[in-house]
């Protein structure tokens, strides 16, 4: 990347009154590091953002929890549910891409919600997302401990918890050559580029795991297994493609499909993580545009492909899988609960289960690492707009919001509750309480986009002038909004059926559905905020500063593979500044 030595926004920029312009900081890492108006640093390269987008969207659920959707709905329902939910998520991604590329500000749609919709709406969105991400950190540490029990039950739980907290916290500033030799990544306390570098490598592990499982499925279904069993799509015929859940008959098969759809809802993610990197991308509009575009490919290949493979390698009535998921057999939540691992064991394959579980360890660690990063940036963005204490705005010289980071690192301490078998349920309970928060995030994105779209129309700004234009708008936004509202409203419907009522289960499904409007109402009452009128929506905001920064690039930055070659020392780097 080559940029001019300074960036001066237009003199008429209204944003100048609220924040300083972009400026450069030489911290000994890299010449010409660009610091944003809010003191974060634009160090994430296109290579890193692409892999973080992959790593952030692929979690343990795709490899382990997906088995629950299979046993509830069968392979046909699972594939159909993942296909349909990918369309839901594509609609949300389409909305978020247009807004984030146009206005790549730190905090993403959270700050946009307060700026273009209603300050109270932004307040509720921000705290909803922060709590969701922060609570998932101890949950992932708990999952890591469980996965390690695949090899031995004598796992020092407290030691693993402490090690994860330390690794999430610290980054060692190795040279690139040392980094390649050691492949170590201890991230969040130091410069954001080390977080990006660590996630680049950890995400490669996820891609390798997916490739391994896809290859395993294809080869073994054609007879390439110790039993020489050419099973193909056998399990789609026996026991069948569609399983019954809750009731029997056609209604039972439909409810099985719904159970698979709810599983898809908590497996398929993506646009929120890209949006949260907007404030720290080196070339925001180019990198974010490319990342958002590749989300559709990830939906098709990783999630739909994963659902298809899962339904091929194992029947939905497999005794071991059902016993583990029901709790009558050990291994729930571990690599042993993965339908792929069970399929490998059923075929008499002895090495692949261990390789799969080892890659699952890196996948879980990567997820927790991402949650620490995103949670700290979310809290920081809340402080920027007065939705959290102003003291949290303080950043280190390397652009790390240190006080936000310290608060976020209190949440992993909850993982020590695992030391007591009874207290370990508290972590699961907290994670369940925040389940609906994920879907509420997507509802928020669609709402913000509809306000953004209406403001563009009223103010006479053509969408053709935007750096990225989404498809079929605003119909796509309305489709995504309705789909997500229906999903969050119905996914806990079974608790309302006769004989299924349970207070704890009901609130585990719907707590955040109640918390969100409470937060919204609280802020409206305290601050007397009003819904932003389309004619008054500030569509300029930080645009002059971002435009000036983007125009300061002397030449285009290298693409993904060129950056990889540079990292490996196979291609010389272009000097970064004049």
Buried (B, 14 or more C-beta within 10 A) or exposed (E): BBBBEEBBBEEEBEBBEEBBBBBBBEBEBBEBBBBBBBBBBBBBBBBBBBBBBBBBBBBBBBBBBBBBBBBBBBBBBBBBBBBBBBEBBBBBBBBBBBBBBBBBBBBBBBBBBBBBBBBBBBBBBBBBBBBBBBBBBBBBBBBBBBBBBBEEEEBEBEEBBBBBBEBBBEBEEBEEEEBEEEEBBBBBBBBBBBBBBBBBBBBBBBBEBBEBBBEBBEEBBEEBBEEEBEBEEEBBEEBBBBBBBBEEEEEBBBBBBBBBBBBBBBBBBBBBBBBBBBBBBBBBBBBBBBBBEBBBEBBEEBBBBBBBBBBBBBBBBBEBBBBBBEEEBEBBBBBBBBBBBBBBBBBEBEEBBBBBBBBBBBBBBBBBBBBBBBBBBBBBBBBBBEBBEEEBBBBBEBBBBBBBBEBBBEBBBBBBBBEEEEEBEBBBEBBBBBBBBBBBBBBBBBBBBBBBBBBBEEEEEEBEEBBBBBEEBBEBBBBBBBBBBEBBEEBBBBBEEEEEEEEEBBBBBBBBBEBBEEBBEBBBEEEEBEEBEBEEBEBEBBBBBBBBBBEBBEEEBBEBEBBBEBBEEEBEEEEBBE
